[in-house]
Amino acid sequence: MAKQLPCSLSSRLIRLPEVKARVGLGRSTIYRRMREGTFPLPRSLGGRAIAWAEEDVSAWIAERPLQEILLDQTSA
């Protein structure tokens, strides 16, 4: 599921536990949204390891309205 996408040199890569903590969503919801195309895709680190660009996750958070964030946290 992970795609190899260009990543800026200044971007830090964050693993799933940090992504979950930042966005307030569970693993299943994050993966479902990735399939739907509504959540940033991770980068492959090799083998089965993946990580997200911190700037992609931060941008996704910034573009979401507060109401949507609150609804996700009550349903996740």
Secondary structure, 3 states (H helix, E strand, C coil): CCCCCCCCCCCCEECHHHHHHHHCCCHHHHHHHHHHCCCCCCEEEECCEEEEEHHHHHHHHHCCCHHHHHHHHHHC
